Amino acid sequence: MPKLAKFQIALVLVAAILLGGCATLPPPVPGPPAYALTDVADTHLGRLAANAAPAGQGGLSGFRLLPEAAFAFDARISLARHARKSLDVQYYLIQNDEVGLFFLRELRDAAARGVRVRLLMDDLYTGGEDELLLALAAHPNVEVRLFNPLPSRADSPAARVLFSLHDFSRINHRMHNKLMVADNSFAVSGGRNIASEYFMRGSAANFIDVDVLSCGPIVHGMSEAFDRYWNSEQVRPVGNVVAGAMSAEAARGRFDALSRAALPDVPLRPRDVMGRGAVGQQLETGALELYWATSELFVDDPRKITRGADARRGSVTEGALGVLATARRDAMIASPYFIPGERGMAMMRTAMAQGGRAEIVTNSLGATDEPLVHARYARYRADMLRIGVTIREIAPTLAGKSGRFGDFGQSISRLHAKLMVIDGQRMFIGSMNLDPRSAAVNTELGLVINSPELVADFEKLLSSVRANTAYRLRLSPDSGHVQWLEYDADGKDIVHDDEPGGHHWLRLQNWLLSPLVGEDLL
């Protein structure tokens, strides 16, 4: 993901010892409390959600997986275009690129129709975008708030962290949630941020990711969760953090100028990889293709970032691990940044000793954008193989050949989806990685959906990963060291004894920085 990498943070920490530097925030001025609108039964989306629900089963919610990038983007844009009363939008990252600008422009257009737009962003990657955010917030019906703002408004994330290090114990905690709710009736959540590389528009790398479209009672819980963040002490209106001198009219004109670089509308095939039409088309016709199931929402309290050693208690990670511990037969975990720790290893040993099966899908060294996390994960790799865990690592140049997640072009592929499948019956999907940062440092959001049909859909996607989009790992028969396997054109194994994609400079970087960054920061 295009974020401040852990090795960059480590470099910043070292530089801070030599350079110091500080910045300060203005005194907090909380925004007025506001809450999700509930009078939405007369909206187009409200009627669609009500009419689609199975008769006599009010406890069920509707779900559809969105694994293909163009269709996932269409779902967000279509919800924005069909909203009539409210859009509540919460993201870790909205990049100032053709995708991010297109998305923000759609929010502006919805506000112009009278839709109330509440946009909540984590502040880490807003440096250099102050003008854009102020210009958006100048439009009627739009309010922009920032989670846990940094004191520094420098352009680059590394510089912002550097000049905010006097407050590092606070600013290290970020809001990693990804959520969009339209008319309190439909929602999109999952792993994707809003940036080119999440929607197959990146030139160097693109992400394999999965979102889920939801409607029904679960969406009301998502709206309540959004309200908790929106009205929390950790959130400030953008105007309280960023100084602006333009008039509202000039700011709105400036937004028009800045958003001219937005992406043209995204082209779509008639059906996605799972054989379903676009969400936008189905919202027009009312013929929604959804699975109806019971579900549970896990959302971190925004005050989690103030709890220190007690942050894991009641966290999304604790909830997800609790569900994982109920597995009776098998469990599959997909996580781009995976550090099991001693607790995770103990859970896997117990499961395997009882005859269970465990499969891990994560990034290879050549695919990851977080090499320090990968280095820590690699310390557990051989032990996992010894106890019988199946491990697959996404290969940077193989996944794009499957055609299952979108057109990668000449770019490399990187896993970013955060999923668990348990006993072929239940799925966890959300923003949470299985690493210490998600557990205790950042806030997260996730869903557990009890739907064998939804799981079956995902298993079809996973079959391509198992075929030849990822390396299969094993211990060598003679020495017991880790080997990486892929298929050749004839279906025979190609065996790599050295880790693929390992550049010498990357290994040196990890060797230098690993001692400086504890596992609890990763």
C-alpha positions in Angstrom: 0.0 0.0 0.0 1.3 3.5 -0.7 2.0 4.4 2.8 5.0 5.5 4.9 7.0 2.3 5.1 8.2 1.0 8.4 11.9 1.3 7.2 11.2 5.0 6.4 9.8 5.5 9.9 12.9 3.9 11.3 15.1 6.2 9.3 13.1 9.2 10.5 13.6 8.1 14.1 17.3 7.9 13.6 17.3 11.3 11.9 15.3 12.8 14.7 18.1 12.0 17.2 20.4 14.2 15.2 18.0 16.9 13.9 15.1 17.2 16.4 12.5 19.7 15.3 8.9 20.3 16.3 5.6 21.8 15.3 2.4 22.5 17.2 -1.3 22.2 16.7 -3.7 25.0 17.3 -6.0 24.6 20.4 -8.8 22.1 19.6 -12.1 23.4 18.5 -14.5 20.4 18.3 -16.9 20.3 15.4 -20.6 20.2 16.3 -21.9 16.7 16.9 -23.8 15.1 14.0 -25.3 11.7 13.5 -26.4 9.4 10.7 -29.7 10.2 9.1 -32.4 7.6 9.7 -35.3 9.0 7.7 -34.1 7.3 4.5 -36.9 4.9 3.7 -38.2 7.2 1.0 -34.8 7.3 -0.8 -34.0 5.2 -3.9 -31.3 3.3 -1.9 -33.5 2.9 1.1 -36.3 1.4 -1.0 -33.9 -0.9 -2.8 -32.5 -2.3 0.5 -36.0 -2.8 1.9 -37.4 -4.5 -1.2 -34.4 -6.8 -1.6 -34.6 -8.2 1.9 -36.0 -11.7 2.3 -39.5 -11.6 3.7 -39.8 -12.5 7.4 -36.1 -12.6 8.0 -35.4 -9.1 9.3 -32.1 -10.1 11.1 -30.3 -10.9 7.8 -28.1 -8.5 5.8 -27.2 -8.6 2.1 -23.6 -9.0 0.9 -21.7 -9.1 -2.3 -17.9 -9.5 -2.8 -16.1 -6.9 -4.9 -12.7 -8.5 -5.8 -12.3 -6.8 -9.2 -10.9 -3.3 -9.1 -13.1 -1.6 -11.7 -16.3 -3.1 -10.2 -15.2 -2.0 -6.7 -14.7 1.5 -7.9 -18.0 1.5 -9.8 -19.8 0.5 -6.6 -18.5 3.5 -4.7 -19.2 5.9 -7.5 -22.6 4.5 -8.1 -23.6 4.8 -4.4 -22.4 8.4 -4.5 -24.5 9.1 -7.6 -27.6 7.4 -6.2 -27.4 8.9 -2.7 -30.2 11.4 -2.0 -29.7 12.3 1.7 -26.3 11.4 3.1 -22.8 10.0 2.4 -20.6 9.1 5.3 -17.1 8.4 4.1 -14.1 7.2 6.2 -10.7 6.4 4.8 -7.1 6.0 5.9 -5.9 7.4 2.5 -7.4 9.4 -0.3 -4.6 10.1 -2.7 -4.4 13.3 -4.8 -4.3 11.4 -8.0 -6.7 10.7 -10.9 -8.7 8.2 -8.8 -8.7 10.2 -5.6 -9.7 13.4 -7.4 -12.5 11.6 -9.3 -13.8 10.3 -6.0 -13.7 13.7 -4.3 -15.4 15.3 -7.3 -18.3 12.8 -7.0 -18.7 13.7 -3.3 -18.8 17.4 -4.3 -21.4 16.6 -7.0 -23.6 14.7 -4.5 -23.4 17.7 -2.1 -24.5 20.0 -4.9 -27.7 17.9 -5.2 -28.4 18.4 -1.5 -26.7 15.3 -0.1 -25.1 15.8 3.3 -21.4 14.7 2.9 -19.3 13.9 5.9 -15.7 13.0 5.0 -13.4 11.7 7.7 -9.8 11.0 6.8 -6.8 9.9 8.8 -4.3 12.9 8.8 -1.0 11.0 8.1 -1.2 11.4 4.3 -3.0 14.8 4.0 0.3 16.7 4.0 0.5 18.9 0.9 -3.2 18.5 0.4 -4.4 21.2 2.7 -5.6 23.4 -0.2 -7.6 20.6 -1.8 -9.3 19.6 1.5 -10.2 23.2 2.4 -11.5 23.8 -1.1 -13.7 20.7 -0.9 -15.0 21.7 2.6 -15.9 25.2 1.2 -18.9 23.6 -0.7 -22.3 23.7 0.9 -23.3 20.3 2.5 -19.7 19.1 2.8 -17.8 18.8 6.0 -14.3 17.4 6.2 -12.7 16.2 9.5 -9.2 14.8 10.3 -8.4 11.9 12.6 -5.5 12.4 15.1 -3.9 15.3 13.2 -0.1 15.7 13.1 1.4 19.0 14.3 3.4 19.4 11.1 1.8 20.3 7.8 4.9 19.5 5.7 4.3 18.0 2.3 5.9 14.6 2.7 4.8 12.0 5.3 8.4 11.4 6.4 9.0 15.1 7.0 5.6 15.4 8.8 6.6 12.5 11.2 10.1 14.0 11.7 8.8 17.4 12.7 6.1 15.9 14.9 8.3 13.5 16.8 8.0 15.3 20.1 4.4 14.0 20.0 5.3 10.5 18.5 3.5 8.5 21.1 0.3 10.0 19.9 0.8 10.5 16.2 2.1 6.9 15.8 -1.6 5.8 16.1 -3.6 6.0 12.9 -7.2 5.4 11.8 -6.9 2.5 9.3 -10.7 2.0 8.7 -12.2 2.0 5.2 -15.9 2.6 5.0 -18.5 4.4 2.7 -22.1 4.5 3.7 -24.8 5.9 1.4 -28.2 7.0 2.7 -27.7 4.7 5.7 -28.8 1.9 3.4 -25.8 0.5 1.5 -22.1 0.4 2.4 -18.8 -0.6 0.9 -16.0 -1.7 3.3 -12.9 -3.8 3.1 -9.2 -3.3 2.3 -9.1 -0.6 -0.4 -8.0 2.9 0.1 -8.8 5.5 -2.6 -5.7 5.7 -4.8 -4.7 4.7 -8.3 -2.9 1.5 -7.3 -6.0 0.1 -5.6 -8.0 0.3 -8.8 -5.5 -1.0 -11.4 -4.3 2.5 -12.4 -0.8 2.3 -10.9 2.1 2.2 -13.4 4.6 0.3 -11.2 2.4 -1.8 -8.9 -1.2 -2.6 -8.3 -3.0 -4.3 -5.4 -5.0 -7.5 -5.2 -7.8 -6.5 -2.8 -11.4 -7.4 -1.9 -14.2 -5.2 -0.7 -17.8 -6.1 0.3 -21.0 -4.4 -0.5 -23.5 -4.5 2.3 -27.1 -3.6 2.9 -29.6 -4.3 5.7 -29.3 -4.0 9.4 -25.5 -4.3 9.4 -25.3 -0.9 7.7 -27.0 0.8 10.6 -24.3 -0.5 12.8 -21.7 0.8 10.4 -23.4 4.3 10.5 -23.3 4.2 14.3 -19.6 3.3 14.2 -18.9 6.2 11.9 -20.7 8.5 14.3 -18.5 7.4 17.1 -15.5 8.5 15.2 -17.0 11.6 13.7 -17.9 13.0 17.2 -14.8 11.7 19.0 -12.1 13.8 20.8 -9.6 12.4 18.3 -11.2 14.2 15.4 -11.0 17.8 14.3 -12.6 19.8 11.5 -10.1 20.5 8.8 -10.5 24.2 9.3 -9.3 23.9 12.8 -6.0 22.3 11.7 -5.3 24.0 8.4 -5.2 27.8 8.0 -7.1 29.1 4.9 -7.2 32.6 3.5 -9.5 32.1 0.4 -13.1 33.1 0.4 -15.6 30.3 0.0 -16.3 31.2 -3.6 -12.6 31.3 -4.5 -12.1 28.0 -2.7 -14.8 26.3 -4.7 -13.3 27.6 -7.9 -9.9 26.3 -6.8 -11.4 22.8 -6.2 -12.7 22.9 -9.8 -9.2 23.7 -11.0 -7.6 21.0 -8.9 -10.0 18.3 -9.8 -9.6 18.7 -13.6 -6.9 15.9 -13.4 -9.5 13.4 -12.3 -9.9 10.1 -14.0 -12.4 9.7 -16.8 -15.2 7.3 -15.9 -14.0 3.8 -15.3 -14.7 1.3 -18.2 -16.4 -1.9 -17.2 -16.9 -5.2 -18.7 -20.5 -6.6 -18.9 -19.8 -8.9 -15.9 -17.1 -9.2 -13.3 -14.9 -12.2 -12.7 -17.7 -13.8 -10.6 -20.2 -13.4 -13.4 -22.2 -10.5 -11.9 -23.1 -7.2 -13.4 -21.9 -3.9 -12.1 -23.4 -2.6 -8.9 -24.3 0.7 -10.7 -26.3 -1.2 -13.3 -28.1 -3.2 -10.6 -28.9 -0.1 -8.6 -30.6 1.3 -11.7 -32.6 -1.9 -12.4 -33.2 -2.9 -8.8 -32.1 -6.5 -9.6 -29.5 -6.8 -6.8 -27.4 -10.0 -6.6 -26.8 -10.4 -2.9 -26.3 -13.2 -0.4 -28.4 -12.8 2.7 -26.8 -13.9 6.0 -26.3 -13.2 9.6 -23.2 -11.1 10.4 -21.3 -9.3 13.1 -19.5 -6.0 12.9 -16.2 -5.4 14.8 -15.1 -1.8 15.1 -12.3 -0.4 17.2 -13.2 2.4 19.6 -11.5 5.7 18.4 -10.2 6.0 22.0 -8.1 2.8 21.4 -5.2 5.1 20.4 -5.1 6.4 24.0 -5.1 3.1 25.8 -1.4 2.1 25.6 -0.8 -1.5 26.8 -4.5 -2.0 27.1 -5.3 -1.2 23.5 -5.8 -4.9 22.4 -8.7 -5.4 24.8 -11.9 -5.4 22.9 -10.1 -4.7 19.6 -11.1 -5.8 16.1 -8.0 -8.1 16.2 -9.3 -9.8 19.4 -12.7 -10.3 17.9 -11.3 -11.7 14.7 -9.0 -14.1 16.6 -11.9 -15.2 18.7 -13.8 -16.2 15.6 -10.7 -17.9 14.2 -10.3 -19.9 17.4 -13.8 -21.5 16.8 -12.5 -23.2 13.6 -13.2 -26.9 13.7 -11.8 -28.1 10.4 -9.8 -25.5 8.5 -8.9 -21.8 8.3 -7.5 -19.7 5.5 -5.9 -16.3 6.3 -5.0 -13.7 3.6 -3.0 -10.8 5.0 -0.5 -8.7 3.2 1.4 -7.9 6.4 1.4 -11.0 8.6 3.3 -11.4 11.9 1.8 -14.3 13.9 3.8 -13.7 17.1 3.9 -16.3 19.8 0.2 -16.2 20.4 -0.6 -16.9 16.7 2.0 -19.7 16.6 0.4 -21.3 19.7 -3.0 -21.1 18.1 -1.7 -22.8 14.9 0.1 -25.5 16.9 -3.1 -26.3 18.8 -5.2 -26.4 15.6 -2.7 -28.6 13.7 -2.3 -31.0 16.7 -6.1 -31.5 16.7 -6.1 -32.4 13.0 -7.0 -29.0 11.6 -5.7 -27.3 8.5 -4.3 -23.8 8.2 -3.4 -21.9 5.1 -1.6 -18.5 4.9 -1.6 -16.3 1.9 0.7 -13.3 2.1 3.2 -11.3 0.0 6.5 -12.5 -1.2 9.6 -10.4 -0.7 9.4 -9.3 -4.3 5.7 -8.2 -3.9 5.7 -6.6 -0.5 5.8 -2.8 0.0 6.8 -3.4 3.7 10.1 -5.2 3.7 10.6 -4.8 7.5 7.3 -6.5 8.2 8.2 -9.3 5.7 11.6 -9.8 7.5 9.7 -10.3 10.8 7.2 -12.7 9.2 10.1 -14.6 7.7 11.4 -15.5 11.2 8.2 -17.6 11.7 8.0 -19.1 8.3 10.0 -22.3 8.7 8.3 -23.1 12.0 4.9 -22.7 10.4 5.9 -25.1 7.7 7.3 -27.6 10.2 3.9 -27.9 12.0 2.1 -28.4 8.7 0.8 -24.9 7.8 0.3 -24.3 4.1 2.0 -21.0 3.0 1.6 -19.2 -0.3 3.3 -16.0 -1.2 2.0 -13.8 -3.9 4.5 -13.6 -6.7 4.9 -10.1 -8.2 4.7 -11.1 -11.8 2.5 -14.2 -11.7 -0.8 -12.9 -10.2 -1.5 -10.5 -13.0 -1.6 -13.4 -15.5 -4.7 -14.9 -13.8 -7.1 -12.1 -14.9 -9.0 -12.7 -11.7 -8.6 -9.3 -10.1 -8.2 -6.9 -13.0 -5.7 -5.9 -15.7 -2.3 -5.4 -14.1 -0.7 -4.4 -17.4 3.1 -4.2 -17.0 2.8 -3.5 -13.2 3.7 -6.0 -10.5 0.9 -7.4 -8.2 0.8 -7.0 -4.4 -1.7 -8.6 -2.0 -3.6 -6.0 0.1 -6.8 -8.0 0.9 -7.5 -8.8 4.6 -9.6 -12.0 4.8 -10.2 -15.1 6.8 -12.3 -18.1 5.8 -13.3 -20.5 8.5 -14.6 -24.0 8.0 -16.0 -23.1 4.6 -18.9 -21.3 6.4 -17.7 -17.9 7.6 -15.7 -15.1 6.3 -13.9 -12.2 8.0 -13.3 -9.2 5.8 -12.1 -5.8 6.7 -9.2 -3.3 7.1 -7.2 -5.3 9.7 -3.9 -6.9 9.0 -2.7 -9.8 11.2 0.2 -7.8 12.7 0.9 -6.0 16.0 0.2 -2.5 14.4 -3.4 -3.4 13.6 -3.9 -5.1 17.0 -2.6 -2.4 19.3 -1.6 0.8 17.4 -4.1 1.6 14.6 -7.9 1.5 14.6 -9.7 -1.0 12.4 -13.0 -2.2 11.1 -14.1 -5.7 10.0 -17.1 -7.9 9.3 -17.8 -11.6 10.0 -20.3 -12.9 7.5 -21.9 -16.4 8.1 -22.5 -17.4 4.5 -21.3 -20.6 2.8 -22.4 -19.1 -0.5 -20.2 -16.1 -0.1 -17.3 -18.3 0.9 -17.8 -20.5 -2.1 -17.5 -17.4 -4.3 -14.3 -16.5 -2.7 -13.0 -20.0 -3.0 -13.3 -19.7 -6.8 -11.1 -16.7 -6.7 -8.6 -18.4 -4.4 -8.3 -21.3 -6.8 -6.3 -19.1 -9.2 -4.0 -18.1 -6.4 -3.4 -21.7 -5.5 -2.8 -22.5 -9.2 0.0 -20.3 -10.2 -0.3 -16.7 -8.9 1.7 -17.4 -5.8 4.8 -19.3 -4.7 4.1 -22.5 -2.8 6.5 -22.9 0.1 7.9 -26.1 1.5 10.9 -27.3 3.5 13.6 -28.9 1.3 13.7 -32.7 1.8 17.5 -32.7 2.5 18.4 -29.7 4.6 15.0 -28.5 5.8 15.4 -24.9 4.6 12.6 -23.0 2.9 12.0 -23.4 -0.8 9.7 -21.5 -3.2 7.9 -23.4 -5.9 6.1 -22.3 -9.1 4.9 -24.1 -12.2 6.5 -24.0 -15.6 4.6 -24.0 -18.9 4.3 -27.8 -18.7 2.9 -27.7 -15.1 6.2 -29.0 -13.6 7.7 -27.5 -10.5 10.4 -24.8 -10.7 12.2 -24.8 -7.3 13.8 -21.7 -5.9 16.3 -22.3 -3.1 17.0 -18.6 -2.7 14.1 -16.3 -1.8 12.8 -14.8 -5.1 12.8 -11.0 -5.4 15.4 -10.4 -2.7 17.6 -7.5 -3.8 20.9 -7.1 -2.0 20.1 -3.5 -1.0 16.8 -4.6 0.5 18.4 -7.2 2.6 21.1 -4.8 3.8 18.3 -2.3 4.6 16.5 -4.8 6.7 19.7 -5.9 8.4 20.4 -2.3 9.4 17.0 -1.3 10.5 15.4 -4.4 12.0 17.2 -3.9 15.4 15.8 -0.3 15.6 12.1 -1.2 15.1 10.4 -3.5 17.6 7.9 -6.0 16.4 5.2 -4.1 18.3 5.5 -1.2 15.9 5.1 -3.4 12.8 
